Amino acid sequence: MADEAAKKRLPLRPHIFRVPENPGEKPYLVGSRCRECGDTFFPVRKVCLGCGKETLEEKALSGKGKVYTYTVARQQLPGAYVQVPYAIAVVTLEEGCSIHTVVTEDWEKVAIDQDVEVYFEKVASDEEGNDLLAYKFRAARA
């Protein structure tokens, strides 16, 4: 088990977001942006769905957007890290790409076109005692 000084913060799923080494820096979502047509995608892709080119570059995403649609989950799935009830939402990010996510904070207040922002939360620990993080969205804070 890692001691507190050696403990790391790691993504639950690789290649979805980055956790900077510096503890003062916040994690951020990563996607792809096509150098040919400018379309942005989440998660990272190798081929552009807009123009079919393989000219994608990794791009840090703002993590800010609007709820496009949502539903409420009330049944717990086996092995799930999220406790019911919560909202499952599709969020359109400022960059134009869509992201499927969960909203656990104030899930009952989720609404279409609501401004939301990403945040990262520890959901588990690995065998070495490192914190495994997942991304979630919540109402944007002023």
C-alpha positions in Angstrom: 0.0 0.0 0.0 1.3 3.4 -1.0 2.2 5.9 1.7 0.5 9.3 1.4 3.6 11.0 -0.1 3.9 8.3 -2.8 0.2 7.9 -3.5 -0.8 8.9 -7.0 -4.1 10.1 -8.5 -4.9 8.0 -11.6 -7.7 7.9 -14.1 -10.1 5.0 -13.6 -10.0 4.5 -17.4 -6.9 5.4 -19.3 -6.9 8.0 -22.2 -10.0 9.8 -21.0 -8.4 12.5 -19.0 -5.0 13.5 -17.7 -4.0 14.0 -14.1 -1.0 16.3 -13.9 2.0 15.3 -11.8 1.9 18.6 -9.9 -0.7 18.2 -7.1 -1.7 21.9 -7.5 -2.9 21.3 -11.1 -6.4 20.0 -11.8 -7.1 17.0 -14.0 -8.6 17.7 -17.4 -10.5 15.9 -20.1 -8.7 15.1 -23.4 -10.1 14.7 -26.9 -9.0 15.0 -30.5 -9.2 17.9 -32.9 -8.9 17.4 -36.6 -6.2 19.7 -38.2 -8.1 19.5 -41.6 -11.7 20.3 -40.7 -11.5 21.5 -37.1 -14.0 19.0 -35.7 -13.4 17.9 -32.0 -14.1 14.5 -30.6 -14.3 12.8 -27.2 -12.7 10.5 -26.4 -9.5 10.6 -28.3 -9.9 9.2 -31.9 -7.5 8.3 -34.7 -9.7 9.1 -37.6 -11.9 12.2 -38.1 -15.6 11.4 -38.4 -16.1 14.7 -40.3 -13.6 14.4 -43.1 -12.1 10.9 -42.7 -8.6 12.2 -42.4 -6.0 10.9 -39.9 -4.8 14.3 -39.0 -6.1 14.4 -35.4 -4.1 15.9 -32.5 -4.8 15.5 -28.8 -6.6 18.5 -27.3 -7.3 19.5 -23.7 -11.0 20.1 -23.3 -12.6 22.9 -21.3 -14.9 20.6 -19.3 -17.7 23.2 -19.7 -20.9 22.7 -21.7 -24.6 22.3 -21.7 -26.9 19.4 -21.0 -28.3 18.1 -24.3 -30.4 15.4 -22.9 -30.6 13.2 -19.7 -32.5 10.5 -17.9 -32.5 9.4 -14.2 -31.1 6.1 -13.1 -32.9 4.6 -10.1 -31.7 1.0 -10.2 -28.2 0.1 -9.0 -26.1 -1.9 -11.5 -23.8 -4.6 -10.1 -20.3 -3.3 -9.6 -21.2 0.3 -10.2 -19.2 3.0 -8.5 -22.1 5.5 -8.5 -24.9 5.2 -6.0 -28.5 5.6 -7.3 -30.4 7.8 -7.9 -28.3 9.9 -10.4 -28.8 11.5 -13.8 -27.2 10.1 -16.9 -26.6 13.0 -19.3 -25.3 13.8 -22.7 -23.4 17.1 -22.5 -22.3 19.2 -25.5 -19.0 20.7 -24.6 -17.9 24.2 -25.6 -15.6 22.6 -28.2 -18.7 21.1 -29.9 -18.2 17.4 -29.1 -20.6 15.4 -26.9 -19.8 13.4 -23.8 -21.8 10.8 -21.9 -21.6 11.4 -18.2 -23.3 11.1 -14.8 -24.6 13.9 -12.6 -24.7 13.0 -8.9 -24.7 16.5 -7.3 -28.2 17.9 -7.4 -29.2 15.3 -10.0 -32.9 16.2 -9.4 -32.3 19.7 -10.7 -30.7 18.7 -14.0 -32.4 20.4 -17.0 -32.0 20.6 -20.8 -29.6 23.5 -21.7 -28.3 23.7 -18.2 -24.7 25.0 -17.9 -22.5 22.3 -16.4 -18.8 21.7 -15.6 -16.6 18.6 -15.1 -15.1 17.6 -11.8 -13.1 14.6 -10.8 -13.8 12.4 -7.8 -12.0 9.4 -6.2 -14.2 6.3 -6.8 -11.8 3.5 -5.8 -8.2 2.6 -4.9 -5.9 0.2 -6.8 -3.8 -2.6 -5.3 -0.9 -0.1 -4.5 -3.3 2.3 -2.7 -3.4 4.9 -5.4 -6.6 7.0 -5.8 -8.6 6.1 -8.9 -10.5 9.1 -10.3 -13.6 9.3 -12.4 -15.1 12.4 -14.1 -18.6 13.6 -13.4 -20.5 16.8 -14.2 -22.4 19.2 -12.0 -24.2 22.5 -12.4 -21.7 25.2 -13.4 -20.5 27.3 -10.5 -20.2 31.1 -10.9 
